Amino acid sequence: MSTISTLFSLAGKAAIVLGGTGGLGQAMTQALAEAGADIVSIELPNDPQSENLKKLVEETGRKHAKFHCDIKNAKELRAVFAKIWEAGVIPDILLNSAGIQRRGKVEDISDEDLDDVHSALEYMNYNVLTNPRSWTSTSKQHTLLARSSASNC
């Protein structure tokens, strides 16, 4: 009989994580590591929660690597993915939990604010899924986790 840990094992898998230092992202990243995935974290430089995430991942016995990038800057995002591919990372999982928040009454949120929130999520998904050296260069099936949804790629 299989146990939950063997049925849902991610042993030998690599997860690229964006937004893993924040609340929900950190919890999901920790769960991926606990299930056996090695973590490649894309973070803002000087993220105050960076060391905490590293500690949580390493406590599970999994590998943790981090790369710095401001995902709102498309050139930086492409450059950081080039570094990840150069490091030999072949991702199995993409967890896009990054985002920005605009607090206030919904009627006070501008179109520009909504565009900023939406673009922060889409830049990474687009770059990874269209990069010929990542997902499309392997015969593996991959999983994209984007906030509260998941789909096979």
Contact map, one row per residue, 1 for C-alpha under 8 A:
111000000000000000000000000000000000000000000000000000000000000000000000000000000000000000000000000000000000000000000000000000000000000000000000000000000
111101100000000000000000000000000000000000000000000000000000000000000000000000000000000000000000000000000000000000000000000000000000000000000000000000000
111111100000000000000000000000000000000000000000000000000000000000000000000000000000000000000000000000000000000000000000000000000000000000000000000000000
011111110000000000000000000000000000000000000000000000000000000000000000000000000000000000000000000000000000000000000000000000000000000000000000000000000
001111111000000000000000000000000010000000000000000000000000000000000000000000000000000000000000000000000000000000000000000000000000000000000000000000000
011111111000000000000000000000000000000000000000000000000000000000000000000000000000000000000000000000000000000000000000000000000000000000000000000000000
011111111000000000000000000000000000000000000000000000000000000000000000000000000000000000000000000000000000000000000000000000000000000000000000000000000
000111111100000000000000000000000010000000000000000000000000000000000000000000000000000000000000000000000000000000000000000000000000000000000000000000000
000011111110000000000000000000000011000000000000000000000000000000000000000000000000000000000000000000000000000000000000000000000000000000000000000000000
000000011111100000000000000000010011100000000000000000000000000000000000000000000000000000000000000000000000000000000000000000000000000000000000000000000
000000001111100000000000000000000011100000000000000000000000000000000000000000000000000000000000000000000000000000000000000000000000000000000000000000000
000000000111110000000000000000000001110000000000000000000000000000000000000000000000000000000000000000000000000000000000000000000000000000000000000000000
000000000111111000000000000000000001110000000000000000000000000000000000000000000000000000111000000000000000000000000000000000000000000000000000000000000
000000000001111100000000000000000000111100000000000000000000000000000000000000000000000011111000000000000000000000000000000000000000000000000000000000000
000000000000111110000000000000010000111100000000000000000000000000000000000000000000000000111110000000000000000000000000000000000000000000000000000000000
000000000000011111000000000000000000001111000000000000000000000000000000000000000000000000101110000000000000000000000000000000000000000000000000000000000
000000000000001111110000000010000000001111000000000000000000000000000000000000000000000000000111100000000000000000000000000000000000000000000000000000000
000000000000000111110000100000000000000011100000000000000000000000000000000000000000000000000011110000000000000000000000000000000000000000000000000000000
000000000000000011111100110000000000000011100000000000000000000000000000000000000000000000000001111000000000000000000000000000000000000000000000000000000
000000000000000011111111111110000000000011100000000010000000000000000000000000000000000000000000110000000000000000000000000000000000000000000000000000000
000000000000000000111110110000000000000000100010110110000000000000000000000000000000000000000000000000000000000000000000000000000000000000000000000000000
000000000000000000111111110000000000000000000000100000000000000000000000000000000000000000000000000000000000000000000000000000000000000000000000000000000
000000000000000000011111111000000000000000000000000000000000000000000000000000000000000000000000000000000000000000000000000000000000000000000000000000000
000000000000000000010111111100000000000000000000000000000000000000000000000000000000000000000000100000000000000000000000000000000000000000000000000000000
000000000000000001111111111110000000000000000000000000000000000000000000000000000000000000000000110000000000000000000000000000000000000000000000000000000
000000000000000000111111111111000000000000000000000010000000000000000000000000000000000000000000000000000000000000000000000000000000000000000000000000000
000000000000000000010011111111100000000000000000000000000000000000000000000000000000000000000000000000000000000000000000000000000000000000000000000000000
000000000000000000010001111111110000000000000000000000000000000000000000000000000000000000000000000000000000000000000000000000000000000000000000000000000
000000000000000010010000111111111000001000000000000000001000000000000000000000000000000000000010000000000000000000000000000000000000000000000000000000000
000000000000000000000000011111111100000000000000000010011000000000000000000000000000000000000000000000000000000000000000000000000000000000000000000000000
000000000000000000000000001111111110000000000000000000000000000000000000000000000000000000000000000000000000000000000000000000000000000000000000000000000
000000000100001000000000000111111111111000000000000000000000000000000000000000000000000000000000000000000000000000000000000000000000000000000000000000000
000000000000000000000000000011111111111000000000000000001001010000000000000000000000000000000000000000000000000000000000000000000000000000000000000000000
000000000000000000000000000001111111100000000000000000001001010000000000000000000000000000000000000000000000000000000000000000000000000000000000000000000
000010011110000000000000000000111111100000000000000000000000000000000000000000000000000000000000000000000000000000000000000000000000000000000000000000000
000000001111100000000000000000011111110000000000000000000000010000000000000000000000000000000000000000000000000000000000000000000000000000000000000000000
000000000111111000000000000000011111111000000000000000000000010000000000000000000000000000000000000000000000000000000000000000000000000000000000000000000
000000000001111000000000000000011001111100000000000000000000011100000000000000000000000000000000000000000000000000000000000000000000000000000000000000000
000000000000011110000000000010011000111110000000000000001000011110000000000000000000000000000000000000000000000000000000000000000000000000000000000000000
000000000000011110000000000000000000011111000000000000000000000111100000000000000000000000000000000000000000000000000000000000000000000000000000000000000
000000000000000111110000000000000000001111100000000000000000000111100000000000000000000000000000000000000000000000000000000000000000000000000000000000000
000000000000000111110000000000000000000111110000000000000000000001111000000000000000000000000000000000000000000000000000000000000000000000000000000000000
000000000000000001111000000000000000000011111010010000000000000001111100000000000000000000000000000000000000000000000000000000000000000000000000000000000
000000000000000000000000000000000000000001111110000000000000000000011100000000000000000000000000000000000000000000000000000000000000000000000000000000000
000000000000000000000000000000000000000000111110000000000000000000011100000000000000000000000000000000000000000000000000000000000000000000000000000000000
000000000000000000000000000000000000000000011111010000000000000000000000000000000000000000000000000000000000000000000000000000000000000000000000000000000
000000000000000000001000000000000000000000111111110000000000000000000000000000000000000000000000000000000000000000000000000000000000000000000000000000000
000000000000000000000000000000000000000000000111111000000000000000000000000000000000000000000000000000000000000000000000000000000000000000000000000000000
000000000000000000001100000000000000000000000011111110000000000000000000000000000000000000000000000000000000000000000000000000000000000000000000000000000
000000000000000000001000000000000000000000100111111111000000000000000000000000000000000000000000000000000000000000000000000000000000000000000000000000000
000000000000000000000000000000000000000000000001111111100000000000000000000000000000000000000000000000000000000000000000000000000000000000000000000000000
000000000000000000001000000000000000000000000000111111110000000000000000000000000000000000000000000000000000000000000000000000000000000000000000000000000
000000000000000000011000010001000000000000000000111111111000000000000000000000000000000000000000000000000000000000000000000000000000000000000000000000000
000000000000000000000000000000000000000000000000011111111100000100000000000000000000000000000000000000000000000000000000000000000000000000000000000000000
000000000000000000000000000000000000000000000000001111111110000000000000000000000000000000000000000000000000000000000000000000000000000000000000000000000
000000000000000000000000000001000000000000000000000111111111000000000000000000000000000000000000000000000000000000000000000000000000000000000000000000000
000000000000000000000000000011001100001000000000000011111111111100000000000000000000000000000000000000000000000000000000000000000000000000000000000000000
000000000000000000000000000000000000000000000000000001111111111100000000000000000000000000000000000000000000000000000000000000000000000000000000000000000
000000000000000000000000000000000000000000000000000000111111110000000000000000000000000000000000000000000000000000000000000000000000000000000000000000000
000000000000000000000000000000001100000000000000000000011111110000000000000000000000000000000000000000000000000000000000000000000000000000000000000000000
000000000000000000000000000000000000000000000000000000001111111000000000000000000000000000000000000000000000000000000000000000000000000000000000000000000
000000000000000000000000000000001101111000000000000000001111111100000000000000000000000000000000000000000000000000000000000000000000000000000000000000000
000000000000000000000000000000000000011000000000000000001100111110000000000000000000000000000000000000000000000000000000000000000000000000000000000000000
000000000000000000000000000000000000011110000000000001001100011111000000000000000000000000000000000000000000000000000000000000000000000000000000000000000
000000000000000000000000000000000000001110000000000000000000001111100000000000000000000000000000000000000000000000000000000000000000000000000000000000000
000000000000000000000000000000000000000111100000000000000000000111110000000000000000000000000000000000000000000000000000000000000000000000000000000000000
000000000000000000000000000000000000000111100000000000000000000011111000000000010001000000000000000000000000000000000000000000000000000000000000000000000
000000000000000000000000000000000000000001111000000000000000000001111100000000010000000000000000000000000000000000000000000000000000000000000000000000000
000000000000000000000000000000000000000001111000000000000000000000111110000110010000000000000000000000000000000000000000000000000000000000000000000000000
000000000000000000000000000000000000000000111000000000000000000000011111100110000000000000000000000000000000000000000000000000000000000000000000000000000
000000000000000000000000000000000000000000000000000000000000000000001111110110000000000000000000000000000000000000000001001100000000000000000000000000000
000000000000000000000000000000000000000000000000000000000000000000000111110010000000000000000000000000000000000000000011001000000000000000000000000000000
000000000000000000000000000000000000000000000000000000000000000000000111111110000000000000000000000000000000000000000000000000000000000000000000000000000
000000000000000000000000000000000000000000000000000000000000000000000011111111000000000000000000000000000000000000000000001000000000000000000000000000000
000000000000000000000000000000000000000000000000000000000000000000000000111111100000000000000000000000000000000000000000000000000000000000000000000000000
000000000000000000000000000000000000000000000000000000000000000000001110111111110000000000000000000000000000000000000000000000000000000000000000000000000
000000000000000000000000000000000000000000000000000000000000000000001111111111111000000000000000000000000000000000000000001100100000000000000000000000000
000000000000000000000000000000000000000000000000000000000000000000000000011111111100000000000000000000000000000000000000000000100000000000000000000000000
000000000000000000000000000000000000000000000000000000000000000000000000001111111110000000000000000000000000000000000000000000000000000000000000000000000
000000000000000000000000000000000000000000000000000000000000000000111000000111111111000000000000000000000000000000000000000000000000000000000000000000000
000000000000000000000000000000000000000000000000000000000000000000000000000011111111100000000000000000000000000000000000000000010000000000000000000000000
000000000000000000000000000000000000000000000000000000000000000000000000000001111111110000000000000000000000000000000000000000000000000000000000000000000
000000000000000000000000000000000000000000000000000000000000000000000000000000111111111000000000000000000000000000000000000000000000000000000000000000000
000000000000000000000000000000000000000000000000000000000000000000100000000000011111111110000000000000000000000000000000000000000000000000000000000000000
000000000000000000000000000000000000000000000000000000000000000000000000000000001111111111000000000000000000000000000000000000000000110000000000000000000
000000000000000000000000000000000000000000000000000000000000000000000000000000000111111110000000000000000000000000000000000000000000000000000000000000000
000000000000000000000000000000000000000000000000000000000000000000000000000000000011111110000000000000000000000000000000000000000000000000000000000000000
000000000000000000000000000000000000000000000000000000000000000000000000000000000001111111000000000000000000000000000000000000000000000000000000000000000
000000000000010000000000000000000000000000000000000000000000000000000000000000000001111111100000000000000000000000000000000000000000000000000000000000000
000000000000010000000000000000000000000000000000000000000000000000000000000000000000100111110000000000000000000000000000000000000000011000000000000000000
000000000000111100000000000000000000000000000000000000000000000000000000000000000000000011111100000000000000000000000000000000000000011000000100000000000
000000000000111000000000000000000000000000000000000000000000000000000000000000000000000001111100000000000000000000000000000000000000000000011110000000000
000000000000111100000000000000000000000000000000000000000000000000000000000000000000000000111110000000000000000000000000000000000000000000000111100000000
000000000000001110000000000000000000000000000000000000000000000000000000000000000000000000111111000000000000000000000000000000000000000000000011110000000
000000000000001111000000000010000000000000000000000000000000000000000000000000000000000000001111100000000000000000000000000000000000000000000001111000000
000000000000000011100000000000000000000000000000000000000000000000000000000000000000000000000111110000000000000000000000100110000000000000000001111000000
000000000000000011110001100000000000000000000000000000000000000000000000000000000000000000000011111000000000000000000000100000000000000000000000111000000
000000000000000001110000100000000000000000000000000000000000000000000000000000000000000000000001111100000000000000000001100000000000000000000000001000000
000000000000000000100000000000000000000000000000000000000000000000000000000000000000000000000000111110000000000000001001100000000000000000000000000000000
000000000000000000000000000000000000000000000000000000000000000000000000000000000000000000000000011111000000000000011001000000000000000000000000000000000
000000000000000000000000000000000000000000000000000000000000000000000000000000000000000000000000001111100000000000001000000000000000000000000000000000000
000000000000000000000000000000000000000000000000000000000000000000000000000000000000000000000000000111110000100010001000000000000000000000000000000000000
000000000000000000000000000000000000000000000000000000000000000000000000000000000000000000000000000011111000000000000000000000000000000000000000000000000
000000000000000000000000000000000000000000000000000000000000000000000000000000000000000000000000000001111101100000000000000000000000000000000000000000000
000000000000000000000000000000000000000000000000000000000000000000000000000000000000000000000000000000111111100000000000000000000000000000000000000000000
000000000000000000000000000000000000000000000000000000000000000000000000000000000000000000000000000000011111100000000000000000000000000000000000000000000
000000000000000000000000000000000000000000000000000000000000000000000000000000000000000000000000000000001111100000000000000000000000000000000000000000000
000000000000000000000000000000000000000000000000000000000000000000000000000000000000000000000000000000011111110000000000000000000000000000000000000000000
000000000000000000000000000000000000000000000000000000000000000000000000000000000000000000000000000001011111111011000000000000000000000000000000000000000
000000000000000000000000000000000000000000000000000000000000000000000000000000000000000000000000000000000001111111000000000000000000000000000000000000000
000000000000000000000000000000000000000000000000000000000000000000000000000000000000000000000000000000000000111111100000000000000000000000000000000000000
000000000000000000000000000000000000000000000000000000000000000000000000000000000000000000000000000000000000011111110000000000000000000000000000000000000
000000000000000000000000000000000000000000000000000000000000000000000000000000000000000000000000000001000000111111111000000000000000000000000000000000000
000000000000000000000000000000000000000000000000000000000000000000000000000000000000000000000000000000000000111111111100000000000000000000000000000000000
000000000000000000000000000000000000000000000000000000000000000000000000000000000000000000000000000000000000001111111110000000000000000000000000000000000
000000000000000000000000000000000000000000000000000000000000000000000000000000000000000000000000000100000000000111111111000000000000000000000000000000000
000000000000000000000000000000000000000000000000000000000000000000000000000000000000000000000000001111000000000011111111100000000000000000000000000000000
000000000000000000000000000000000000000000000000000000000000000000000000000000000000000000000000000000000000000001111111110000000000000000000000000000000
000000000000000000000000000000000000000000000000000000000000000000000001000000000000000000000000000000000000000000111111111000000000000000000000000000000
000000000000000000000000000000000000000000000000000000000000000000000011000000000000000000000000011100000000000000011111111100000000000000000000000000000
000000000000000000000000000000000000000000000000000000000000000000000000000000000000000000000001111000000000000000001111111110000000000000000000010000000
000000000000000000000000000000000000000000000000000000000000000000000000000000000000000000000000000000000000000000000111111111000000000000000000000000000
000000000000000000000000000000000000000000000000000000000000000000000011010010000000000000000000000000000000000000000011111111100000000000000000000000000
000000000000000000000000000000000000000000000000000000000000000000000010000010000000000000000001000000000000000000000001111111110000000000000000000000000
000000000000000000000000000000000000000000000000000000000000000000000000000000000000000000000001000000000000000000000000111111111000000000000000000000000
000000000000000000000000000000000000000000000000000000000000000000000000000000000000000000000000000000000000000000000000011111111100000000000000000000000
000000000000000000000000000000000000000000000000000000000000000000000000000011000000000000000000000000000000000000000000001111111110000000000000000000000
000000000000000000000000000000000000000000000000000000000000000000000000000000001000000000000000000000000000000000000000000111111110011000000000000000000
000000000000000000000000000000000000000000000000000000000000000000000000000000000000000000000000000000000000000000000000000011111110011100000000000000000
000000000000000000000000000000000000000000000000000000000000000000000000000000000000000000000000000000000000000000000000000001111111001100000000000000000
000000000000000000000000000000000000000000000000000000000000000000000000000000000000000000000000000000000000000000000000000000111111111100000000000000000
000000000000000000000000000000000000000000000000000000000000000000000000000000000000000000000000000000000000000000000000000000000111111110000000000000000
000000000000000000000000000000000000000000000000000000000000000000000000000000000000100000000000000000000000000000000000000000000011111110000000000000000
000000000000000000000000000000000000000000000000000000000000000000000000000000000000100001100000000000000000000000000000000000011011111111000000000000000
000000000000000000000000000000000000000000000000000000000000000000000000000000000000000001100000000000000000000000000000000000011111111111000100000000000
000000000000000000000000000000000000000000000000000000000000000000000000000000000000000000000000000000000000000000000000000000001111111111100000000000000
000000000000000000000000000000000000000000000000000000000000000000000000000000000000000000000000000000000000000000000000000000000001111111100000000000000
000000000000000000000000000000000000000000000000000000000000000000000000000000000000000000000000000000000000000000000000000000000000011111110000000000000
000000000000000000000000000000000000000000000000000000000000000000000000000000000000000000000000000000000000000000000000000000000000000111111000000000000
000000000000000000000000000000000000000000000000000000000000000000000000000000000000000000010000000000000000000000000000000000000000000001111100000000000
000000000000000000000000000000000000000000000000000000000000000000000000000000000000000000010000000000000000000000000000000000000000000000111110000000011
000000000000000000000000000000000000000000000000000000000000000000000000000000000000000000111000000000000000000000000000000000000000001000011111000000011
000000000000000000000000000000000000000000000000000000000000000000000000000000000000000000011100000000000000000000000000000000000000000000001111100001111
000000000000000000000000000000000000000000000000000000000000000000000000000000000000000000001111000000000000000000000000000000000000000000000111110001111
000000000000000000000000000000000000000000000000000000000000000000000000000000000000000000001111100000000000000000000000000000000000000000000011111111100
000000000000000000000000000000000000000000000000000000000000000000000000000000000000000000000111100000000000000000000000100000000000000000000001111111000
000000000000000000000000000000000000000000000000000000000000000000000000000000000000000000000011110000000000000000000000000000000000000000000000111110000
000000000000000000000000000000000000000000000000000000000000000000000000000000000000000000000000000000000000000000000000000000000000000000000000111111000
000000000000000000000000000000000000000000000000000000000000000000000000000000000000000000000000000000000000000000000000000000000000000000000000111111100
000000000000000000000000000000000000000000000000000000000000000000000000000000000000000000000000000000000000000000000000000000000000000000000011110111110
000000000000000000000000000000000000000000000000000000000000000000000000000000000000000000000000000000000000000000000000000000000000000000000011100011111
000000000000000000000000000000000000000000000000000000000000000000000000000000000000000000000000000000000000000000000000000000000000000000001111000001111
000000000000000000000000000000000000000000000000000000000000000000000000000000000000000000000000000000000000000000000000000000000000000000001111000000111
